[in-house]
Amino acid sequence: MFKRFALLILTNIAILVVMSTVIYLFGLNRWLDHNHIQYGTLFALSLVIGFTGSFISLAISKWMAKMIYNIEVIETPRTETEEWLVETVRRQAAKVGVAMPEVGIYDSPEVNAFATGPSRSNSLVAVSSGLLRVMARDEVEGVLAHEMTHVSNGDMVTMTLLQGILNTFVVFFSYLIGFAVDRALSNNRDEEDRGPGLGFLIGQIVSQICLGILASLVVLAFSRYREYKADAGSARIEGKASMIAALKRLKQITEGDFIYDDRSPALNNFKINGKPGTTSLWADHPSLDDRIEALEKLTL
């Protein structure tokens, strides 16, 4: 996690340097100075606003998942299935070099699983009762290895950092756009003591919506990339056959009467299978056919 936070700091410093250079090259500094806008202060404020919600969500992600899905964490296995589930995750955690996550089961007819938690050393892997009923054990092992790859790659933290950066830019540029719209619509744009008016509010809201949509597309594209990486990680842990079999089983299920438990949209990015019927541009997971094809071509 330390490396990711260091990368975050360096990234934002680089972005601030580039932004400052662009502002001066295009002469925007004169417009900003004329309107008494301190872009450095504005960026810092946007950074705080952009990351606050993301970090809070990450910090409580495991607790929220347990509450929303009513997950029964396996403290002491009561059945042979629970014992096998815990030991499989323990073996995989040792193989990828992360701390043993909590393992839980949530009662749902959906055939799915997900990983969440604030860090690699404080995570949760949960599987649905529907997945345990429908899938063979080798297929479940492939699914668990997929989720353990999310944990070992630190995907929960990476997605949070990406979302925070995008939130920062949405806040920053929506403020500037709102201010520019307000000045353009005002008959008193040269009055320095005039506060933001209706134009600022409208410009900021509209630009936040538009920029927010663009930011969502970036997050979704990265989420699809992560799924390919997690599939490949599963293949390295349990072999290609287990993950391919699991994906083919999911494909068979989704072509029938597939049930998707959407109690927590925030966790959808980390499930083994995405919401069916979503177009590729708006999907958080690649199509199952594309994932199967990628695995079949993968060289270990």
C-alpha positions, 0 to 999 in steps of 0.5 A: 500500500505504501508504494501506491500512496507514494505513487499517488503523491508523485502522480499528483505532483506531476499533474500539478506541474503539467497543469501549471505549465499549460496554464502559463503557456496558454496565458490562462494565468492572467484570467485566473489572476484577474478573477482572483482564482488561486489554482494551487489552492483550488487543486488542493481543495479539490484533492481533499474533496475528491479523496475523502469519500473514496478513502472513507468508502475503502476504510469501511468497505469490509464492514459494509459488505458484511452488513449489506450482504449479511455475510456469515464469516467462517470463524470455525468451520462447521461443515466439510464444505466450510473447512475446504473453503477456508483451507483453499483460501489459506493455501492460495493466500500463502501462494500469492504472499498475502495475509489470510483474509476473512472468508465468508458466505452470503445467502443468495441465489446468484452465482458470484463471489467478490473480494473487498477490504482496505488493504492486502492484509485486511481483506474479505473473500465472500462467496454466494451460497448459489455459487457453492451449489452450482459449481464444481470444486475445481471451478470454485477454486478457480473463482477463489484464485481470481478473487485472491489475485484481486487481493494480492494485486491490491485492486481495492486500493488501486481503484480507490486511488483512481477514483479519487484522482478522477474525482479531484479533476471533476471538482477542479474543472467543474469549478473553473467551468462554472466560474467561466460560465458565470462570468460569460453570462454576467453583465457585470463580469468586471466587478471584482467584488461580485460573488458567484451567481446562478451561472456558476451553479448551473455551469458547475452542476452540468459540468460535474455531470458530464465530467463525472460520466467521462470519469466513470468510463475511465473507471469501467475501462480499468475495471475490465482490464483488472478482470483480465489480470485477475483471470490470468492470476487465477490461471497461475495459481490453480491452472488455466483449466479451473478458471476456464471451466468456471467462466464456461459455467458462468456463461452457461448460467447467464444464458439461462435464468441468471440472477444478479444480486445488486444489493451493493453496486459499489462491490460490483467491480469486484465480483467474479461476474458482471451484470448481464446485458450491459453494453461493453462501454458501460460494463465493469467486466469484459464479456465471458467469451472475451475472458475465455478467449484471453485465457485460452491464449494465455501462455504460463 
